[in-house]
């Protein structure tokens, strides 16, 4: 646990430290930003959101939940969320040189934000009738069978489900969880692809030349994350921030030399093609349509 005095010092120091070592974006060249490689997610990010998309969807769901709970006689207070500062997981730990130079991995800023969050408090007891109205009951569960053999239970009948149906459509849950399962399978297959493994091995040998011992890009990131978690004062945070930039720079340069992104893109495309049957292709088109409709506030058909 970080001592309160250290926490306050870190909070006051955070912005200056991150600017000093280059881990806070300062605008930059818009054209260069547009040229930055997009993150790589299965099925063209079908079940992934950008931070801005996450915020739009979150707000839409909360507003619909408020309406539903009001109709059931309850006052529901929207929950904050959908931060535009945190992007979703990078499943292959890919990194381009521009992002590495300007933002590193984003580990130190994320660690500081985590420390600044208020400590969790015990959730007060709520009215069971309110809870049932909001999330439904154990008697209102629907079990979905997914392509990977998994099963997921989804609560229905509560306002959370009503909101999701209004923002997307009645078949959203089935489509979403299906392609979440397929995305996980695509990521797993991509990680086992021989060409990807060869590129990762080449990357590992490359970063070793700069003094980093890591078998995968994810392992190198975790080494920096551990150092960030252990930093307890200003000097330590500054040192980790500098180390993060240096490691990210070497990481990105070696990914480029090993052509890791190209190997990953090709392997993921092959995995997607192997997983998508004709009916699933239609389902994917439907999922994308519903997602876009929700993001543009267009009611689904």
C-alpha atoms as one frame of an Amber mdcrd trajectory, in Angstrom:
protein
   0.000   0.000   0.000   1.273   3.502  -0.821   1.484   5.787   2.207  -1.000
   8.730   1.958   1.837  11.276   2.000   3.588   9.470  -0.850   0.274   9.225
  -2.716  -0.226  13.002  -2.467   3.351  13.622  -3.589   2.861  11.353  -6.577
  -0.388  13.087  -7.461   1.223  16.521  -7.426   4.275  15.277  -9.252   2.564
  13.113 -11.851   1.851  15.630 -14.599   5.244  17.308 -14.455   7.079  14.001
 -14.365   5.235  12.558 -17.323   5.693  15.688 -19.432   9.389  15.755 -18.538
   9.983  12.252 -19.836   7.637  12.494 -22.793   4.803  10.247 -21.618   2.073
  12.851 -22.040   0.888  13.592 -25.559   1.108  17.214 -26.651  -0.970  17.236
 -29.800   1.631  16.543 -32.432   1.204  16.412 -36.157  -2.386  15.339 -37.048
  -1.219  13.843 -40.344   1.375  11.763 -38.538  -1.255  10.639 -36.025  -3.493
   9.473 -38.878  -0.568   7.524 -40.324  -0.029   5.645 -37.063  -0.852   1.936
 -37.473  -4.218   0.931 -36.066  -4.400  -1.561 -33.235  -4.978  -5.079 -34.442
  -8.113  -6.820 -33.180  -9.950  -9.820 -34.680 -12.822  -9.274 -37.095 -11.999
  -5.574 -37.528 -12.663  -4.837 -33.848 -16.190  -6.262 -33.991 -16.376  -6.706
 -30.204 -13.807  -4.082 -29.262 -14.399  -0.379 -28.744 -12.169   2.637 -28.946
 -12.220   4.701 -25.738 -14.572   7.219 -27.374 -16.908   4.481 -28.618 -16.940
   2.933 -25.160 -17.982   6.254 -23.660 -20.802   6.740 -26.193 -22.171   3.235
 -25.604 -21.827   3.522 -21.841 -23.780   6.778 -21.738 -26.503   5.402 -24.002
 -26.931   2.303 -21.830 -27.038   4.320 -18.630 -29.660   6.702 -20.041 -31.870
   3.807 -21.102 -31.447   2.207 -17.684 -32.573   5.425 -16.009 -35.706   5.471
 -18.178 -36.528   1.826 -17.477 -36.032   2.123 -13.722 -38.166   5.261 -13.622
 -40.960   3.352 -15.354 -40.664   0.697 -12.640 -40.872   3.277  -9.889 -37.193
   3.563  -8.943 -34.678   6.394  -9.008 -31.522   5.067 -10.659 -28.369   7.181
 -10.605 -26.168   6.688 -13.701 -22.754   5.193 -13.073 -19.734   7.040 -14.424
 -17.438   5.235 -16.829 -16.318   4.955 -20.409 -13.062   6.811 -19.850 -11.473
   8.102 -23.041  -8.004   7.779 -21.439  -7.783   3.996 -21.416  -7.770   1.917
 -24.553  -8.655  -1.763 -24.605  -6.110  -4.529 -24.317  -3.649  -4.864 -27.175
  -3.955  -8.632 -27.691  -0.574  -9.067 -29.402   1.389  -6.326 -27.582   2.092
  -4.647 -30.930   3.756  -1.254 -30.817   4.714   1.256 -33.509   7.727   3.530
 -33.235   5.750   6.784 -33.064   3.580   5.614 -30.180   6.669   4.257 -28.424
   8.443   7.609 -28.742   5.531   9.759 -27.550   3.633   7.549 -25.097   5.760
   4.525 -24.331   3.468   1.749 -23.192   1.249   4.027 -21.113   2.188   2.015
 -18.027   3.346   4.819 -15.728   0.332   7.106 -16.390  -2.026   4.170 -15.818
  -0.281   3.285 -12.555  -0.529   6.870 -11.315  -4.220   7.050 -12.224  -4.797
   3.796 -10.373  -3.157   5.187  -7.243  -5.239   8.346  -7.395  -8.535   6.469
  -7.441 -10.396   6.572  -4.118 -10.237   3.424  -2.045 -13.153   1.056  -2.474
 -15.791   1.204   0.220 -18.321  -1.352   1.289 -21.424  -1.303  -0.888 -24.484
  -0.500   1.227 -27.325  -2.962   1.350 -29.947  -2.250  -1.286 -33.591  -3.115
  -1.629 -33.943  -6.618  -3.169 -36.911  -5.318  -5.160 -34.679  -2.592  -6.587
 -32.000  -5.145  -7.452 -34.484  -7.377  -9.263 -35.788  -4.412 -11.212 -32.262
  -3.471 -12.213 -30.564  -6.786 -13.016 -33.323  -9.399 -12.837 -33.209 -12.524
 -10.700 -31.544 -15.931 -10.755 -34.752 -17.258 -12.280 -34.267 -14.943 -15.263
 -31.030 -16.354 -16.654 -30.580 -17.417 -20.270 -27.676 -19.737 -21.116 -25.933
 -19.172 -24.437 -23.747 -21.860 -26.051 -20.708 -20.373 -27.777 -18.578 -21.591
 -30.712 -15.616 -22.420 -28.481 -17.697 -24.824 -26.419 -18.162 -22.359 -23.568
 -21.471 -21.363 -22.078 -22.378 -17.991 -20.666 -25.381 -17.120 -18.538 -26.994
 -13.770 -19.273 -29.478 -12.136 -16.930 -32.679 -10.995 -18.578 -35.759  -9.218
 -17.292 -33.920  -6.421 -15.518 -33.519  -2.883 -16.735 -29.886  -3.517 -17.618
 -31.054  -6.018 -20.223 -33.908  -3.797 -21.357 -31.425  -0.966 -21.898 -29.083
  -3.197 -23.880 -31.946  -4.346 -26.103 -33.044  -0.774 -26.775 -29.535   0.465
 -27.527 -28.671  -2.521 -29.731 -31.344  -5.148 -30.433 -32.823  -8.327 -28.977
 -30.207 -10.544 -30.650 -27.225  -8.459 -29.524 -26.160 -10.696 -26.625 -26.030
 -13.808 -28.779 -24.048 -12.036 -31.491 -21.703 -10.277 -29.100 -20.776 -13.310
 -27.017 -20.442 -15.456 -30.126 -17.858 -13.132 -31.642 -16.151 -12.559 -28.331
 -15.575 -16.329 -28.262 -14.463 -16.369 -31.902 -12.133 -13.415 -31.299 -10.488
 -15.257 -28.422 -10.034 -18.290 -30.655  -8.553 -16.126 -33.425  -6.088 -14.548
 -30.988  -5.074 -17.966 -29.666  -4.556 -19.368 -33.169  -2.605 -16.303 -34.221
  -0.280 -16.664 -31.247   0.483 -20.257 -32.250   1.165 -19.475 -35.900   4.695
 -20.615 -36.937   5.439 -17.363 -38.771   4.400 -15.331 -35.725   6.516 -17.502
 -33.434   9.491 -17.036 -35.743   8.983 -13.260 -35.754   8.722 -13.199 -31.953
  11.946 -15.193 -31.652  13.650 -12.707 -33.965  12.244  -9.857 -31.871  13.577
 -11.419 -28.661  17.072 -11.710 -30.110  16.844  -8.097 -31.273  15.859  -6.595
 -27.900  18.604  -8.658 -26.251  21.073  -6.553 -28.207  19.746  -3.545 -26.260
  20.024  -5.345 -22.933  16.443  -6.589 -22.520  15.782 -10.222 -21.704  12.232
 -11.112 -22.690  10.776 -13.958 -24.714   7.769 -11.955 -25.908   6.684  -8.299
 -26.150   4.089  -8.983 -23.464   6.789 -10.191 -21.101   8.813  -7.025 -21.603
   5.760  -4.890 -20.849   5.095  -6.855 -17.668   8.658  -6.224 -16.495   8.054
  -2.479 -16.786   4.634  -2.788 -15.136   6.204  -4.524 -12.139   8.747  -1.742
 -11.799   5.988   0.867 -11.962   4.007  -0.891  -9.229   7.082  -0.952  -7.008
   7.925   2.760  -7.461   6.974   4.605  -4.274   8.428   8.110  -4.629   8.975
  10.825  -7.209  12.478   9.770  -8.141  11.450   6.162  -8.616   8.467   7.131
 -10.781  10.697   9.353 -12.930  13.221   6.559 -13.333  10.559   4.032 -14.350
   9.043   6.504 -16.809  12.398   6.970 -18.505  12.988   3.229 -18.505   9.559
   2.711 -20.055  10.309   5.058 -22.934  13.660   3.388 -23.563  12.200  -0.121
 -23.459   9.272   0.836 -25.677  11.623   2.378 -28.211  13.738  -0.765 -28.411
  10.607  -2.939 -28.475   9.009  -1.032 -31.373  12.214  -0.894 -33.391  12.709
  -4.643 -33.001   9.088  -5.365 -33.898   9.652  -3.425 -37.100  12.906  -5.262
 -37.835  11.288  -8.657 -37.153   8.209  -7.680 -39.225   6.078  -8.841 -36.329
   3.026  -6.837 -37.277   2.966  -8.171 -40.831   3.272 -11.767 -39.593   0.528
 -11.183 -37.031  -1.839  -9.564 -39.532  -1.445 -12.477 -41.952  -1.884 -15.099
 -39.238  -4.958 -13.383 -37.818  -6.531 -13.100 -41.270  -5.975 -16.830 -41.801
  -7.463 -17.623 -38.392 -10.543 -15.515 -39.091 -11.070 -17.167 -42.477 -10.856
 -20.618 -40.898 -13.377 -19.723 -38.184 -15.992 -17.903 -40.273 -18.644 -20.138
 -41.787 -21.193 -18.643 -44.198 -23.846 -18.245 -41.454 -21.270 -16.633 -39.154
 -20.352 -14.171 -41.892 -23.983 -13.050 -41.937 -23.976 -12.812 -38.156 -20.827
 -10.705 -38.265 -22.432  -8.295 -40.723 -25.444  -8.032 -38.414 -23.213  -7.401
 -35.378 -21.323  -4.635 -37.158 -24.586  -3.030 -38.273 -26.008  -3.011 -34.746
 -22.788  -1.641 -33.303 -22.655   1.200 -35.813 -26.337   1.977 -35.336 -25.826
   2.240 -31.566 -22.805   4.498 -31.993 -24.724   6.855 -34.271 -27.897   6.708
 -32.147 -29.809   5.139 -35.013 -32.517   2.715 -33.862 -31.896  -0.844 -35.072
 -34.461  -2.309 -37.503
